[in-house]
Amino acid sequence: MGRSNEQDLLSTEIVNRGIEPSGPNAGSPTFSVRVRRRLPDFLQSVNLKYVKLGYHYLINHAVYLATIPVLVLVFSAEIGSLSSEEIWRKLWDYDLATVIGFFGVFVLTACVYFMSRPRSVYLIDFACYKPSDELKVTKEEFIDLARKSGKFDEETLGFKKRILQASGIGDETYVPRSISSSENITTMKEGREEASTVIFGALDELFEKTRVKPKDVGVLVVNCSIFNPTPSLSAMVINHYKMRGNILSYNLGGMGCSAGIIAIDLARDMLQSNPNSYAVVVSTEMVGYNWYVGRDKSMVIPNCFFRMGCSAVMLSNRRRDFRHAKYRLEHIVRTHKAADDRSFRSVYQEEDEQGFKGLKISRDLMEVGGEALKTNITTLGPLVLPFSEQLLFFAALLRRTFSPAAKTTTTTTSISSSITAKTNGVKSSSSDLSKPYIPDYKLAFEHFCFHAASKVILEELQKNLGLSEENMEASRMTLQRFGNTSSSGIWYELAYLEAKESVRRGDRVWQIAFGSGFKCNSVVWKAMRKVKKPTKNNPWVDCINRYPVAL
């Protein structure tokens, strides 16, 4: 990337840090300059190969839909031209063996079609663990706990405080109290205690809501990126609930905040090959076990954002669950950028110069995240966008790809101007080939659940996708109330939408998450019924009337 393009991704902000309390400048006002790296305008340059990939998915699943109507029309036209007497006369012209053979081929073809098509996967219900109030902390209490441990100097604590003030995180998030301990808390004992607390808390609620017995579960997938003990977390769950011996269990580790969608994808594949089964997906992360006690600022940042949380999801491929399921799984699109070295090292676990282990956040994170997101949504577009949007998008793409005029123009037009033009009802001239057509994803989805990583990332997503404040409400409020709960965060957001009674029959929900690797994954759900406001077993039930609030 050139120097000019690099500078375009940076923004500066003067921050008033108040009155200097001590030192030679005591009593004087102090200011600092904050430099931020923005997400690139990833919708400006659409790579044709990812659009082709999306259409490839669409064509593979739509071949029957394109063929069967044609055959029906031809057969109807042929039969419609004959009278009833002529139809019976033609049938009697064939011998019995021919009729039976034809009928057998028809039945065989129908059986092959129904047996080979993918089984529908339903989301029966889900649960999000809400820790006890004794683990709740304000931002000031969080800093006090870190100070009490004696592991951080005042400079590091000051840095944490500044990060928290700009993070979008509120004063009701949850952390394990062990972070205030002066002893080493990144032990297997501490990790297992936190894991059993959050995982069993979420699963107890899930089994209560669904009334499914643990022994009836055929597939179990647990994902936790950092804490991976032996025996595994999935084995811990099987042992605690005494699940059956032939359960298909999987434990995903090291896959970051997007691992929850990867776990859903794995569970879907298992359900496709195991009929009439339930699958449980557990997504979580251990805060205490991942607590960094060094002074490297790029490794201190995760301490400020990650909070306790866990989600448990019940999936089913049983056709009789159609009537009482909440959602049906529509699409999953996964993007992996680990082949690129910068993407691979953008979130990297290692030891610092003092030997303390932690997650190192690269300065390239925003840029590689934008590239992964661009690839993912470009692939997803043909699967979900209305046909009118697909035509406009694809026509604009072809013009920019094959037109000589488009090849000689640059594609650095501001995305905000395109969004403004659409908002004001101004149609771009077809001759202006330098301006890409930006699909309106609000026409494809009613609800958006973006991984609540930080306030800055959510702001950039809103700007680049042209979304409204209402579209971003669930993500922002989840960040404010629960912080970044890693792979389980998108389920706290869906729980927020349900608590607000926003989900109605036929609504489409887009969950998107990104994590180390670098990965960006999307899952699309369709609501099977109107979801009523919960009276219990929802993490928002006692506070939803206070939201939304200003960050």
Secondary structure, DSSP 8 states (H G I E B T S, - for coil): --HHHHHHTEEEEEEEEEE--SSTTTTSEEEEEEEEE----TTSS--HHHHHHHHHHHHHHHHHHHHHHHHHHHHHHHHHTS-HHHHHHHHHHS-HHHHHHHHHHHHHHHHHHHHHS----EEEEEEE----GGGEE-HHHHHHHHHHTT-S-HHHHHHHHHHHHTT---S-EE--GGGG-SS---SHHHHHHHHHHHHHHHHHHHHHHH---GGGEEEEEEEESS---SS-HHHHHHHHHT--TT-EEEEE-S-GGGHHHHHHHHHHHHHHHSSS-EEEEEEE--TTTT---S--HHHHHHHHHB---EEEEEEE--GGGGTT-SEEEEEEEEEE-TTSHHHHTSEEEEE-TTS-EEEEE-TTHHHHHHHHHHHHHHHHHHHHS-HHHHHHHHHHHHHHHH-HHHHTS-----HHHHHHHHHTT----TT-TTS-----GGGT-SEEEE----HHHHHHHHHHHT--HHHHHHHHHHHHHH-B-GGGHHHHHHHHHHHTT---TT-EEEEEEEETTTEEEEEEEEESS-----SSS-TTTTTGGG-S---
